[in-house]
Amino acid sequence: MTQSTATMADTQASLEAVIKGEVLRMYQEVADKPEGEFHFYHGREAAEMFGYDPEWLDRAPAGAVASFAGVGNPHARSDLQPGEVVLDLGSGAGLDGIIASWQVGSTGKVIGVDLNPAMCLKAQAHAEATGTTIECHEGRMEQIPLPDDSVDAIISNGVINLSFRKRRVIQEMFRVLKPGGRISITDIVSARQLAQSIVNDPKLWAS
Ligand SMILES: C[S@@+](CC[C@H](N)C(=O)[O-])C[C@H]1O[C@@H](n2cnc3c(N)ncnc32)[C@H](O)[C@@H]1O
């Protein structure tokens, strides 16, 4: 490795660490103080805008709805069936996982994975409050803490854009999916190259 590639790798590692800290802080804040000001849509207003069934939002715990921070509606095409095992990647406060758990029923299972253990605890508590279950694992989408070929479907909402290693995330998703498994994700993509000032701003990356 030359000195300049070593320096670039160091810069990338330190930016990645700062972004991870900002991601943890930002979504913890949405979960703890959903009534606060954020420069992205969240809560019931966002979910209704993305076409979530109002009956789901009435039925789910108020805390899970208020802290919803997705960017679209992964349920529109997930076609989840009773008995399926579903992974909710970056499960947050749990709204998407709870909706998935209603679809797969008591013979199925929803497994959440989240970087932030406090979010996992919130998602599990919110699920319990509606009489359903989410099994949430603390972990990173870049190294999903599940065995190969173990899930029927993956849902995710506004999470993959937060990763520094998106190719790695996709590889991991295919590793844990059973043959013939399905992916239904909503996320943010840009058709244009973003300015470096945006790319290097941890607050913008995290939101
Ligand atoms: C946009 S929210 C998810 C919204 C969620 N689907 C809902 O129903 O509200 C983003 C979540 O992804 C988690 N996250 C961010 N980076 C992650 C990573 N590298 N691996 C796993 N989870 C991550 C955050 O901790 C946060 O809880």
The ligand as a Tripos MOL2 file, in Angstrom:
@<TRIPOS>MOLECULE
LIG
   27    29     1     0     0
SMALL
NO_CHARGES

@<TRIPOS>ATOM
      1 C1        -34.6520    4.6040    8.8050 C.3       1 LIG1
      2 S1        -34.6240    3.7040   10.3310 S.3       1 LIG1
      3 C2        -35.5620    2.2460    9.9990 C.3       1 LIG1
      4 C3        -37.0470    2.4710    9.9700 C.3       1 LIG1
      5 C4        -37.8440    1.2880   10.3970 C.3       1 LIG1
      6 N1        -37.9870    0.3500    9.3240 N.3       1 LIG1
      7 C5        -39.2080    1.6850   10.9650 C.2       1 LIG1
      8 O1        -40.1710    0.8870   10.8670 O.co2     1 LIG1
      9 O2        -39.3200    2.7630   11.5650 O.co2     1 LIG1
     10 C6        -32.9580    3.2260   10.3070 C.3       1 LIG1
     11 C7        -32.5200    2.1480   11.3160 C.3       1 LIG1
     12 O3        -31.3960    1.4650   10.7420 O.3       1 LIG1
     13 C8        -30.4500    1.2170   11.7520 C.3       1 LIG1
     14 N2        -29.1290    1.0910   11.1150 N.ar      1 LIG1
     15 C9        -28.3680    2.0660   10.6010 C.ar      1 LIG1
     16 N3        -27.2070    1.5880   10.1270 N.ar      1 LIG1
     17 C10       -27.2480    0.2450   10.3340 C.ar      1 LIG1
     18 C11       -26.3520   -0.8340   10.0670 C.ar      1 LIG1
     19 N4        -25.1430   -0.6080    9.5040 N.pl3     1 LIG1
     20 N5        -26.7200   -2.0850   10.3700 N.ar      1 LIG1
     21 C12       -27.9360   -2.3220   10.9780 C.ar      1 LIG1
     22 N6        -28.8220   -1.3420   11.2740 N.ar      1 LIG1
     23 C13       -28.4850   -0.0740   10.9500 C.ar      1 LIG1
     24 C14       -30.5520    2.4320   12.6680 C.3       1 LIG1
     25 O4        -30.0310    2.1500   13.9650 O.3       1 LIG1
     26 C15       -32.0490    2.7190   12.6580 C.3       1 LIG1
     27 O5        -32.7120    2.0700   13.7190 O.3       1 LIG1
@<TRIPOS>BOND
     1     1     2 1
     2     2     3 1
     3     2    10 1
     4     3     4 1
     5     4     5 1
     6     5     6 1
     7     5     7 1
     8     7     8 2
     9     7     9 1
    10    10    11 1
    11    11    12 1
    12    11    26 1
    13    12    13 1
    14    13    14 1
    15    13    24 1
    16    14    15 ar
    17    14    23 ar
    18    15    16 ar
    19    16    17 ar
    20    17    18 ar
    21    17    23 ar
    22    18    19 1
    23    18    20 ar
    24    20    21 ar
    25    21    22 ar
    26    22    23 ar
    27    24    25 1
    28    24    26 1
    29    26    27 1
@<TRIPOS>SUBSTRUCTURE
     1 LIG1         1 GROUP 0 **** ****
